[in-house]
Amino acid sequence: MTAPHDTRQLYDQSAADWRRNQPMLLSDYTARPFVMNLCAPVQGRSFLDLGCGEGYVSRQLADLQAGAIHGVDLSAEMIRQAHEQSTSVSGDTRLTYEAGDLRVWCPELKQKYDVVLAVFLFNYLTSQEMTRVLQLAFDSLRPEGTLIFTVPHPLLPWLRPHEFPFYFDADAGYFSGLNRQFQGQIWRRDRQAVHVQCVHKRFSDYFEALRTAGFSGLPEVHELTVTDEHLRIDPEFFTPLLDTPLHAAFRIQR
Ligand SMILES: C[S@@+](CC[C@H](N)C(=O)[O-])C[C@H]1O[C@@H](n2cnc3c(N)ncnc32)[C@H](O)[C@@H]1O
């Protein structure tokens, strides 16, 4: 089935495939636990979760006793599912959500945050759009606050065949493909494929955007792949990705 190129339409249509309270997608194993470690200590700290989807990461933060957590997402259906899960599952008033397009809109925030997160948001934005969102992140952070974000590894689209369990279809080169949207798929452990997109950016574009947005230090950068622990859990699922750079995680202080 061909997936929509429009991101809002894609996520409104596929929201049910993302809904989960346990690790399910490949990146729930290979990226999100690493992000949670970067967030530590979580207890009592406030989080702004940009591109929060149906709230998987926000709910994990709430379970770890975070303070206020506000999630923002383009897809009204993802936000509907996030609301549904926070009220029906935990009745948690620390979790709030709103829908909006961060390319053109800024949420009116009632407070500054200890941590701003963007878990696989920037692969939906061009360099210019990402810089705008990084400026919003900079302005939303307390003076010593931390920005954490993950993206697909910039080289991944050229390293993987078009097959299970993760790929992007690069129809241009590493340099000529800047800001081009590549279509891709990432699989769930139950072998169901989920459509994703990657607006290609190079490592240098992330550094440049951070600097333009006001972040003056050097970010920590982590290149993530499958580990021995993943192989023990499900060798058939994770072995095709062995030694492949899958994701990049960044952490920087304001
Ligand atoms: C790969 S999903 C990740 C969701 C969530 N962060 C997680 O880790 O489960 C990417 C999310 O980014 C959202 N998104 C994409 N473009 C956006 C935009 N311009 N403004 C706000 N959210 C956006 C999508 O709607 C989608 O829910």
The ligand as a Gaussian input file, in Angstrom:
#p B3LYP/6-31G(d) Opt

LIG

0 1
 C        7.880000       8.798000      14.485000
 S        6.557000       9.572000      15.292000
 C        7.227000       9.644000      16.939000
 C        6.195000       9.895000      17.990000
 C        6.728000       9.925000      19.424000
 N        7.716000      10.968000      19.614000
 C        7.306000       8.582000      19.831000
 O        8.518000       8.513000      20.063000
 O        6.529000       7.601000      19.920000
 C        6.749000      11.254000      14.733000
 C        5.681000      12.192000      15.251000
 O        6.039000      13.532000      14.849000
 C        4.846000      14.213000      14.556000
 N        5.129000      15.368000      13.695000
 C        5.618000      15.341000      12.434000
 N        5.685000      16.596000      11.925000
 C        5.234000      17.426000      12.902000
 C        5.027000      18.836000      12.975000
 N        5.295000      19.640000      11.933000
 N        4.542000      19.370000      14.130000
 C        4.259000      18.561000      15.201000
 N        4.418000      17.206000      15.173000
 C        4.890000      16.644000      14.039000
 C        3.997000      13.168000      13.847000
 O        2.614000      13.515000      13.818000
 C        4.304000      11.920000      14.672000
 O        3.371000      11.714000      15.710000

